[in-house]
């Protein structure tokens, strides 16, 4: 089981990026996203996508991040914070894969300093600054050895029939 914890979401500035964090998490097989902020619009738009495109992805808003991290650990899960200052993903991923429950934490502008000590792993996806969306996508891809690139979502109203040109949907 893999979930994502999104920190530092500012409702006006980060709406689009946070929505994309959620959609990326869903597309690459995570079960849900905890949002450390109250923003019902994000939940609504991701729920709408999940409704049409299938699966059971959940979004929980207004989550206290410390409690979320502590509860996850108390339940036997491991917590991975993605940060460009962390240890390279390539050296940490094999050990992380051994865990059944993984909570992936991504920040927005600046993350609270405490997070570095509360998580089990601080992992960098390259040591260059980029984005919570790209780091999450690469991390989830490597965590699943690329397998989650071809997930099927149950109970979908919309299913793409991949083709070389144009757009085709399955009936
Ligand atoms: N300057 C901020 C800081 O020092 O915490 C980070 C800002 S960055 C736009 C937002 C988020 O993207 C970070 O909190 C982190 O989760 C993720 N991120 C950006 N670059 C990363 C990298 N190279 N490796 C892992 N995560 C990264």
Boltz pocket constraint, residues with backbone or C-beta under 6 A from the ligand:
constraints:
  - pocket:
      binder: B
      contacts: [[A, 81], [A, 82], [A, 83], [A, 84], [A, 85], [A, 105], [A, 106], [A, 107], [A, 108], [A, 109], [A, 110], [A, 111], [A, 123], [A, 124], [A, 125], [A, 126], [A, 127], [A, 128], [A, 129], [A, 130], [A, 131], [A, 132], [A, 133], [A, 135]]
      max_distance: 6.0
